[in-house]
Amino acid sequence: RLSAQTVWDIWELMIWFIWYRNVLMESVMPALPETIRLTRRRWEIKISLNDKSLKKERTVMEHNRYISPFETRYASKEMQYIFSEDNKFRTWRRLWIALAKAEKAQGLPITQEQIDQLEAHKDDINYDVAIAREKEVRHDVMSHVYAYGVQCPDAKGIIHLGATSCYVGDNTDILVMKEGLQVIRRKLLNVIALLADFARKYKDMPALAYTHLQPAQLTTVGKRATLWINELYMDYLEVENRLENLALRGSKGTTGTQASFMELFDGDSSKIKAMEKSIAQELGFEKVVPVSGQTYSRKIDYFVLSTLSGIAQSAMKFSNDMRILQNFKEMEEPFEKHQIGSSAMPYKRNPMRCERITALSRYVMIDSLNPAFTAGTQWFERTLDDSANRRISVAEAFLAVDAILGILLNVCDGLVVYDKVIHARVMNELPFMATENIMMSAVKKGGDRQQLHERLREHSIEAARVVKEEGGKNDLIERICADPTFGLKVEEIEEILDPRNFTGRASEQVEEFLSELIDPLLEANKDQLGEKVQLSV
């Protein structure tokens, strides 16, 4: 016969078992343990995460409700975890611990045993208690204050002491954005490193340069790559600026006046300032915002998302250039062995990665308008019309840029260059670009500059007509060689037509740009380089 206590223990374990299964099926943590043990006195239940029925149930559940494509297709597990509930609520608890430590240091009656109890449960969030409590009180912060107190009964009376909801909410948002920016910074560096290698490798290869998408002069393949790198470098500097100037909200109280802390510390401002400084340092910040209402200024969100928008702009520029170059058959993004370009046209090799970069970049640029409107519509010390918007717009901007940089890493690690196509396209246009050089050579041989100019104009028009109207090849050089007005031999004109004579300082510019700006940056961050991304879709 089982005692009433034993029956209760088994019943409680079964409730926990059901809850854990549900939570684990929806978990977005990057890694989960193979087995979780639930114990109650001498009873134990094991949940195996390798259990086939559990995996099958997770699969079924994932197909009967909306799931963001950022989770399933685009964003990395690393960035998803940064914006996960686990990271959010663990950060809340870190903030409550930092608050308790700082208040204790300034003389409030808080014991080390209470802080130790808070530390012991800082990561094992009792979601079931918090969820049940929120159904009653309709307040997420107070629900988690209550849930933390259930785990830490000796410390429940000092959790969140003197603070307002924005103490955990806003400070967590700043901490999460900092973590996200650090990931973005690392991935930016890796994209820059890949393109720097590419630019150096192809710094001497002549290619057509375009203005108005029309052939203009020559550049080099490597020089064009430096244009991409330069914009990403500008974005990197913006990310650095955001990280350097990011400040914690601190402990400002309900409307930013710290009135509750004045009450706690008997009007001693020096203790309040020391407490706030201690909290910031505990969480890795040197400064807090100088003044605030209930929240930190929502312009901070705008600044951060504008930086992410800048990365999206640079990525879109690169991806659009690559899409056009792939159309020209000069360059291609990587193409997998079994990749299908079109369901109807088996021969196609579509630039789907760069098209995806373009699509996600457009989303980020539009999304950056959200914090602009949010900042502009905050009334006085704060209104709550920011909350629902920020939950979506800030997280998704980070998830999208993370996805964009992941695709860039994949593309830039396998760029394909068709040098013969590039050379053929150069030589098809070069005769028109070389007419001034040809004219100067003929003048040196005694030719009349004005007469030569007119003859070149006539030959160029006729050669262009043959190309455009008859679909023939550019025969301008043959026409010039056959015209005695110029007095030039084929060998002399061919020497003039060496593409390297028309690329100016392109090669030198590549080397100067890389050696003066990019190489030092990459050397200073070499421990973060070497990242690879394998796309699953």
C-alpha positions as CSV (number, residue, x, y, z in Angstrom):
1,R,0.0,0.0,0.0
2,L,1.2,3.5,-0.8
3,S,1.1,6.2,1.7
4,A,-0.6,9.5,1.0
5,Q,2.8,11.3,0.8
6,T,4.0,8.7,-1.7
7,V,1.0,9.2,-3.9
8,W,1.4,12.9,-3.7
9,D,5.1,12.7,-4.7
10,I,4.4,10.5,-7.7
11,W,1.5,12.8,-8.7
12,E,3.8,15.9,-8.5
13,L,6.5,14.2,-10.5
14,M,4.0,13.4,-13.3
15,I,2.9,17.0,-13.4
16,W,6.5,18.1,-13.8
17,F,7.0,15.4,-16.4
18,I,4.1,16.7,-18.6
19,W,5.3,20.3,-18.2
20,Y,8.9,19.5,-19.1
21,R,7.8,17.6,-22.2
22,N,5.8,20.6,-23.4
23,V,8.6,23.1,-22.7
24,L,11.3,21.0,-24.4
25,M,9.2,20.4,-27.5
26,E,9.1,24.2,-27.9
27,S,12.6,24.9,-26.8
28,V,14.9,27.1,-29.1
29,M,18.0,26.5,-27.0
30,P,21.1,25.8,-29.1
31,A,21.7,22.6,-27.2
32,L,19.7,20.4,-24.9
33,P,20.9,17.6,-22.6
34,E,20.2,14.0,-23.6
35,T,18.4,13.2,-20.4
36,I,16.6,15.2,-17.7
37,R,16.0,13.7,-14.3
38,L,13.1,14.8,-12.1
39,T,13.5,13.6,-8.5
40,R,11.2,13.7,-5.5
41,R,12.6,12.0,-2.4
42,R,13.2,8.4,-3.5
43,W,11.2,8.7,-6.7
44,E,12.8,9.6,-10.0
45,I,11.5,10.1,-13.5
46,K,13.8,10.3,-16.6
47,I,12.9,12.2,-19.7
48,S,15.1,11.1,-22.7
49,L,15.3,13.7,-25.3
50,N,16.3,11.0,-27.8
51,D,13.0,9.3,-27.3
52,K,11.4,8.8,-30.8
53,S,7.9,9.5,-29.6
54,L,9.0,12.8,-28.1
55,K,10.8,13.8,-31.4
56,K,7.8,12.7,-33.4
57,E,5.5,14.8,-31.2
58,R,7.7,17.8,-31.5
59,T,7.7,17.4,-35.3
60,V,3.9,17.2,-35.4
61,M,3.5,20.2,-33.1
62,E,5.8,22.3,-35.2
63,H,3.4,22.0,-38.2
64,N,0.1,22.9,-36.7
65,R,0.8,26.5,-35.8
66,Y,2.6,29.5,-37.2
67,I,6.4,29.5,-36.7
68,S,8.6,32.4,-37.8
69,P,10.8,31.6,-40.8
70,F,13.6,33.3,-38.8
71,E,13.5,30.3,-36.5
72,T,13.2,27.6,-39.2
73,R,15.1,28.9,-42.2
74,Y,17.2,32.0,-41.6
75,A,18.6,33.0,-38.2
76,S,21.3,31.1,-36.4
77,K,20.7,29.2,-33.2
78,E,23.2,31.5,-31.6
79,M,21.1,34.7,-32.3
80,Q,17.8,32.9,-31.6
81,Y,19.1,32.1,-28.1
82,I,20.1,35.7,-27.4
83,F,16.5,36.7,-28.0
84,S,15.0,33.6,-26.3
85,E,12.9,33.6,-23.2
86,D,15.6,31.6,-21.4
87,N,18.1,34.4,-22.0
88,K,15.6,37.1,-21.2
89,F,14.4,35.7,-17.8
90,R,17.9,34.6,-16.8
91,T,19.0,38.1,-17.4
92,W,16.2,39.4,-15.2
93,R,17.5,37.2,-12.4
94,R,21.0,38.5,-12.9
95,L,19.6,42.0,-12.6
96,W,17.8,41.2,-9.4
97,I,20.9,39.6,-8.0
98,A,23.0,42.7,-8.9
99,L,20.4,44.9,-7.3
100,A,20.4,42.9,-4.1
101,K,24.2,42.9,-3.9
102,A,24.4,46.7,-4.5
103,E,21.7,47.4,-2.0
104,K,23.4,45.2,0.6
105,A,26.7,47.0,0.0
106,Q,25.0,50.3,0.7
107,G,23.7,49.1,4.1
108,L,20.2,47.7,3.4
109,P,19.3,44.7,5.6
110,I,20.0,42.0,3.0
111,T,22.0,38.9,4.0
112,Q,24.5,36.9,2.1
113,E,22.4,33.8,2.6
114,Q,19.5,35.5,0.7
115,I,21.9,36.4,-2.2
116,D,23.3,32.9,-2.2
117,Q,19.8,31.5,-2.5
118,L,19.1,33.9,-5.5
119,E,22.4,32.8,-7.1
120,A,21.4,29.1,-6.7
121,H,18.3,29.5,-8.8
122,K,19.4,32.1,-11.3
123,D,19.2,29.8,-14.3
124,D,16.5,27.2,-13.5
125,I,13.4,29.3,-14.4
126,N,10.2,27.8,-13.0
127,Y,8.1,28.7,-16.0
128,D,5.0,26.8,-14.8
129,V,4.7,28.9,-11.7
130,A,5.3,32.2,-13.6
131,I,2.8,31.3,-16.3
132,A,0.1,30.4,-13.8
133,R,0.7,33.5,-11.8
134,E,0.5,35.8,-14.9
135,K,-2.9,34.4,-15.6
136,E,-4.0,35.7,-12.3
137,V,-2.2,39.1,-12.1
138,R,-1.7,39.9,-15.8
139,H,1.8,41.3,-15.2
140,D,4.8,39.5,-16.5
141,V,7.4,41.1,-14.2
142,M,5.5,40.5,-11.0
143,S,4.7,36.9,-12.2
144,H,8.5,36.2,-12.4
145,V,9.1,38.0,-9.1
146,Y,6.6,35.7,-7.5
147,A,8.1,32.6,-9.3
148,Y,11.6,33.5,-8.2
149,G,10.3,33.9,-4.6
150,V,8.8,30.4,-4.7
151,Q,12.3,29.0,-5.4
152,C,14.0,31.4,-2.9
153,P,11.6,31.7,0.0
154,D,14.2,33.3,2.3
155,A,14.9,36.0,-0.3
156,K,11.4,36.6,-1.7
157,G,11.0,39.8,0.3
158,I,14.0,41.5,-1.2
159,I,13.6,40.6,-4.9
160,H,13.0,43.7,-7.0
161,L,13.3,45.9,-3.9
162,G,12.8,49.6,-4.9
163,A,12.7,48.8,-8.6
164,T,10.1,49.3,-11.3
165,S,9.3,46.8,-14.2
166,C,11.6,48.7,-16.5
167,Y,14.6,48.0,-14.2
168,V,14.5,44.4,-15.5
169,G,12.8,45.1,-18.8
170,D,14.8,47.9,-20.2
171,N,18.1,46.9,-18.8
172,T,17.6,43.4,-20.2
173,D,16.8,44.9,-23.6
174,I,20.1,46.8,-23.5
175,L,22.1,43.7,-22.5
176,V,20.4,41.6,-25.2
177,M,21.1,44.2,-27.9
178,K,24.7,44.3,-26.7
179,E,25.0,40.5,-27.0
180,G,23.4,40.7,-30.5
181,L,25.7,43.5,-31.6
182,Q,28.7,41.5,-30.5
183,V,27.6,38.6,-32.8
184,I,27.0,41.0,-35.6
185,R,30.4,42.5,-35.2
186,R,32.1,39.1,-35.3
187,K,30.3,38.0,-38.5
188,L,30.9,41.4,-40.2
189,L,34.7,40.9,-39.5
190,N,34.5,37.4,-41.1
191,V,32.7,38.7,-44.2
192,I,35.3,41.5,-44.6
193,A,38.1,39.0,-44.2
194,L,36.8,36.8,-47.0
195,L,36.3,39.7,-49.3
196,A,39.7,41.1,-48.5
197,D,41.3,37.8,-49.6
198,F,39.2,38.0,-52.8
199,A,40.1,41.6,-53.5
200,R,43.8,40.9,-53.1
201,K,43.6,37.8,-55.3
202,Y,41.9,39.6,-58.2
203,K,43.4,43.1,-57.8
204,D,45.1,43.0,-61.2
205,M,42.3,41.4,-63.3
206,P,40.8,44.0,-65.6
207,A,37.0,44.2,-65.8
208,L,34.4,46.5,-67.2
209,A,33.3,49.3,-64.9
210,Y,29.8,50.7,-65.2
211,T,28.0,53.9,-64.7
212,H,24.2,54.0,-65.4
213,L,24.7,50.2,-65.9
214,Q,26.5,51.1,-69.1
215,P,30.2,50.2,-69.8
216,A,32.2,53.3,-68.9
217,Q,35.9,52.5,-68.3
218,L,37.9,49.6,-66.9
219,T,38.4,48.7,-63.3
220,T,39.7,45.4,-61.8
221,V,37.7,42.6,-60.2
222,G,39.5,43.2,-56.9
223,K,39.0,47.0,-57.0
224,R,35.2,46.4,-57.3
225,A,35.4,44.1,-54.3
226,T,37.0,47.0,-52.2
227,L,33.8,49.0,-52.8
228,W,31.8,46.2,-51.1
229,I,34.4,46.0,-48.3
230,N,34.5,49.7,-47.7
231,E,30.7,49.9,-47.1
232,L,30.9,46.9,-44.7
233,Y,33.9,48.6,-43.0
234,M,31.7,51.7,-42.5
235,D,29.1,49.5,-41.0
236,Y,31.7,47.9,-38.7
237,L,32.6,51.3,-37.4
238,E,29.0,52.1,-36.7
239,V,28.6,48.8,-34.8
240,E,31.7,49.7,-32.7
241,N,30.3,53.1,-32.0
242,R,27.0,51.6,-30.8
243,L,28.8,49.2,-28.6
244,E,31.1,51.8,-27.1
245,N,28.2,54.2,-26.4
246,L,25.6,51.7,-25.2
247,A,24.6,52.6,-21.6
248,L,22.6,50.7,-19.1
249,R,19.3,52.2,-18.0
250,G,20.3,51.7,-14.4
251,S,17.9,51.9,-11.4
252,K,16.0,55.1,-12.1
253,G,12.6,54.2,-10.5
254,T,9.1,54.6,-11.8
255,T,9.4,58.0,-13.6
256,G,13.1,58.3,-13.6
257,T,13.4,60.3,-10.3
258,Q,14.7,57.5,-8.1
259,A,12.1,58.5,-5.5
260,S,11.7,54.9,-4.2
261,F,15.4,54.6,-3.6
262,M,15.4,58.0,-1.8
263,E,12.9,56.4,0.6
264,L,15.0,53.2,1.0
265,F,18.2,55.0,1.6
266,D,16.7,57.8,3.8
267,G,17.5,60.5,1.2
268,D,21.2,59.6,0.9
269,S,21.9,60.4,-2.8
270,S,25.5,59.2,-2.6
271,K,24.3,55.7,-1.7
272,I,21.9,55.6,-4.6
273,K,24.5,56.7,-7.1
274,A,27.0,54.1,-5.7
275,M,24.3,51.4,-5.9
276,E,23.6,52.3,-9.6
277,K,27.3,52.3,-10.5
278,S,27.8,48.9,-8.8
279,I,24.9,47.4,-10.8
280,A,26.3,48.7,-14.0
281,Q,29.8,47.3,-13.3
282,E,28.3,44.0,-12.2
283,L,26.7,43.7,-15.6
284,G,29.7,44.8,-17.6
285,F,28.9,48.5,-18.2
286,E,30.9,51.5,-17.3
287,K,28.0,53.9,-17.5
288,V,24.3,54.3,-17.2
289,V,22.0,56.8,-19.1
290,P,22.4,60.2,-17.4
291,V,18.6,60.8,-17.2
292,S,15.5,58.9,-18.1
293,G,11.7,58.8,-17.7
294,Q,10.4,55.4,-16.9
295,T,12.3,53.9,-19.9
296,Y,15.5,54.7,-21.6
297,S,15.0,56.9,-24.6
298,R,13.6,54.9,-27.5
299,K,16.0,56.7,-29.8
300,I,18.5,54.2,-28.6
301,D,16.5,51.4,-30.3
302,Y,16.4,53.6,-33.4
303,F,20.2,54.1,-33.4
304,V,20.8,50.4,-33.1
305,L,18.3,49.4,-35.8
306,S,19.7,52.2,-38.1
307,T,23.1,50.5,-37.7
308,L,21.5,47.2,-38.7
309,S,19.8,48.9,-41.6
310,G,23.2,50.2,-42.7
311,I,24.5,46.6,-42.9
312,A,21.4,45.6,-44.8
313,Q,22.0,48.4,-47.3
314,S,25.6,47.3,-47.9
315,A,24.5,43.7,-48.2
316,M,21.8,44.6,-50.7
317,K,24.4,46.5,-52.8
318,F,26.7,43.5,-52.9
319,S,23.9,41.1,-53.7
320,N,22.4,43.2,-56.5
321,D,25.9,43.6,-58.0
322,M,26.4,39.8,-57.8
323,R,23.0,39.1,-59.4
324,I,23.9,41.3,-62.4
325,L,27.4,39.9,-62.7
326,Q,25.8,36.4,-62.7
327,N,23.6,37.5,-65.5
328,F,26.7,38.7,-67.3
329,K,28.2,35.3,-66.6
330,E,31.3,37.1,-65.1
331,M,30.8,35.8,-61.6
332,E,28.6,33.5,-59.7
333,E,27.6,32.7,-56.1
334,P,28.3,29.1,-55.1
335,F,26.0,26.4,-56.6
336,E,25.6,23.1,-54.8
337,K,26.1,19.8,-56.7
338,H,22.4,18.8,-56.4
339,Q,20.9,22.3,-56.2
340,I,17.9,22.9,-58.4
341,G,17.6,26.3,-60.0
342,S,14.1,26.1,-61.5
343,S,11.3,23.5,-61.3
344,A,10.6,24.1,-65.0
345,M,14.0,24.9,-66.5
346,P,16.6,22.4,-65.4
347,Y,19.5,24.3,-66.9
348,K,19.1,27.4,-64.8
349,R,21.6,28.5,-62.1
350,N,19.6,31.2,-60.2
351,P,21.4,33.5,-57.7
352,M,19.0,32.4,-55.0
353,R,21.4,33.2,-52.1
354,C,21.9,36.8,-53.2
355,E,18.2,37.1,-53.9
356,R,17.5,36.1,-50.3
357,I,20.0,38.7,-49.1
358,T,18.2,41.3,-51.1
359,A,14.8,40.2,-49.7
360,L,15.9,40.2,-46.1
361,S,17.8,43.5,-46.4
362,R,14.6,45.1,-47.7
363,Y,12.8,43.8,-44.6
364,V,15.4,45.3,-42.2
365,M,15.5,48.7,-43.9
366,I,11.7,49.0,-43.6
367,D,11.8,47.6,-40.0
368,S,14.1,50.4,-39.0
369,L,11.2,52.8,-39.3
370,N,9.4,51.1,-36.3
371,P,11.7,52.5,-33.6
372,A,11.6,55.9,-35.3
373,F,7.9,56.1,-34.9
374,T,8.0,54.6,-31.4
375,A,10.5,57.2,-30.2
376,G,8.5,60.0,-31.7
377,T,5.2,58.9,-30.1
378,Q,6.3,58.4,-26.5
379,W,4.4,60.8,-24.3
380,F,6.1,62.5,-21.4
381,E,7.8,59.9,-19.2
382,R,6.5,56.9,-21.0
383,T,3.5,55.3,-22.8
384,L,3.0,51.6,-23.3
385,D,2.4,51.8,-27.1
386,D,6.1,51.0,-27.5
387,S,6.0,47.5,-25.9
388,A,4.2,45.3,-28.4
389,N,6.0,46.9,-31.3
390,R,9.5,46.5,-29.8
391,R,9.0,42.9,-28.9
392,I,8.8,42.2,-32.7
393,S,10.8,44.9,-34.5
394,V,14.0,44.9,-32.4
395,A,14.3,41.1,-32.3
396,E,13.5,40.5,-35.9
397,A,16.0,43.2,-37.1
398,F,18.7,41.3,-35.3
399,L,17.5,37.9,-36.5
400,A,17.3,39.2,-40.1
401,V,20.8,40.8,-40.1
402,D,22.2,37.6,-38.5
403,A,20.7,35.7,-41.4
404,I,22.0,38.1,-44.0
405,L,25.6,37.9,-42.6
406,G,25.3,34.1,-42.5
407,I,24.4,34.0,-46.2
408,L,27.2,36.5,-47.0
409,L,29.7,34.3,-45.3
410,N,28.5,31.4,-47.3
411,V,28.6,33.3,-50.6
412,C,31.8,35.1,-50.1
413,D,33.6,31.9,-49.2
414,G,32.8,30.4,-52.6
415,L,32.7,33.2,-55.2
416,V,33.2,31.9,-58.7
417,V,35.1,34.1,-61.2
418,Y,34.9,33.4,-65.0
419,D,38.1,35.2,-66.1
420,K,37.7,34.3,-69.8
421,V,34.2,35.8,-70.0
422,I,35.4,38.9,-68.2
423,H,38.2,39.3,-70.7
424,A,36.0,38.7,-73.7
425,R,33.5,41.4,-72.4
426,V,36.4,43.8,-71.8
427,M,37.8,43.3,-75.3
428,N,34.3,43.7,-76.9
429,E,34.0,47.2,-75.3
430,L,37.7,48.3,-75.1
431,P,38.0,49.5,-78.7
432,F,35.5,52.3,-78.0
433,M,37.2,53.2,-74.7
434,A,40.6,53.2,-76.4
435,T,39.8,55.7,-79.2
436,E,41.5,58.6,-77.5
437,N,44.7,56.6,-77.0
438,I,44.6,55.5,-80.6
439,M,44.1,59.1,-81.8
440,M,47.1,60.3,-79.7
441,S,49.3,57.6,-81.2
442,A,48.3,58.6,-84.7
443,V,48.9,62.3,-84.0
444,K,52.4,61.4,-82.9
445,K,53.0,59.9,-86.3
446,G,52.0,63.1,-88.0
447,G,48.2,62.8,-88.2
448,D,45.8,65.7,-88.0
449,R,44.0,65.6,-84.7
450,Q,40.7,67.1,-86.0
451,Q,40.6,64.8,-89.0
452,L,41.4,61.7,-86.9
453,H,38.7,62.6,-84.4
454,E,36.1,62.8,-87.2
455,R,37.2,59.5,-88.7
456,L,37.0,57.8,-85.3
457,R,33.5,59.2,-84.8
458,E,32.4,57.8,-88.1
459,H,34.0,54.4,-87.6
460,S,32.6,54.1,-84.0
461,I,29.1,54.9,-85.2
462,E,29.3,52.3,-87.9
463,A,30.8,49.7,-85.7
464,A,28.1,50.2,-83.1
465,R,25.5,49.9,-85.8
466,V,26.9,46.5,-86.9
467,V,26.8,45.3,-83.2
468,K,23.3,46.6,-82.4
469,E,21.4,46.2,-85.7
470,E,23.1,43.2,-87.3
471,G,24.2,41.4,-84.2
472,G,27.8,41.3,-85.5
473,K,31.1,41.7,-83.6
474,N,32.7,45.0,-82.8
475,D,34.9,45.6,-85.9
476,L,36.1,49.1,-84.9
477,I,39.8,48.0,-84.8
478,E,39.7,46.4,-88.2
479,R,38.2,49.6,-89.6
480,I,40.9,51.7,-88.0
481,C,43.7,49.4,-89.3
482,A,42.2,49.6,-92.8
483,D,42.0,53.4,-92.8
484,P,45.3,55.0,-94.1
485,T,44.4,58.2,-92.2
486,F,45.7,56.7,-89.0
487,G,48.9,55.1,-90.3
488,L,48.9,52.5,-87.5
489,K,49.7,48.8,-87.8
490,V,47.7,46.0,-86.2
491,E,50.6,45.3,-83.7
492,E,50.7,48.9,-82.6
493,I,46.9,49.0,-82.0
494,E,47.0,45.7,-80.1
495,E,49.7,47.1,-77.8
496,I,47.5,50.1,-77.1
497,L,44.6,47.7,-76.4
498,D,46.2,45.9,-73.5
499,P,43.5,46.2,-70.8
500,R,46.1,46.8,-68.1
501,N,46.7,50.2,-69.7
502,F,43.2,51.3,-68.8
503,T,42.8,50.3,-65.2
504,G,44.5,53.4,-63.7
505,R,45.6,53.0,-60.1
506,A,43.1,50.2,-59.4
507,S,45.7,47.6,-58.3
508,E,47.5,50.1,-56.1
509,Q,44.3,51.3,-54.6
510,V,43.4,47.8,-53.6
511,E,46.7,47.2,-51.9
512,E,46.7,50.6,-50.2
513,F,43.1,50.2,-48.9
514,L,43.8,46.7,-47.6
515,S,47.2,47.4,-46.0
516,E,46.2,50.7,-44.4
517,L,42.7,50.0,-43.1
518,I,41.6,46.4,-43.4
519,D,44.7,44.3,-42.6
520,P,45.3,46.1,-39.2
521,L,41.6,45.6,-38.3
522,L,41.7,41.9,-39.2
523,E,45.0,41.4,-37.4
524,A,43.6,43.0,-34.2
525,N,40.7,40.6,-34.4
526,K,42.3,37.4,-35.8
527,D,41.0,35.3,-32.9
528,Q,37.5,35.8,-34.2
529,L,38.2,34.9,-37.8
530,G,37.7,31.7,-39.7
531,E,33.9,31.3,-39.3
532,K,32.1,29.1,-41.8
533,V,28.4,28.9,-42.5
534,Q,26.7,26.0,-44.2
535,L,23.2,26.9,-45.4
536,S,20.5,24.3,-44.9
537,V,18.0,25.9,-47.3
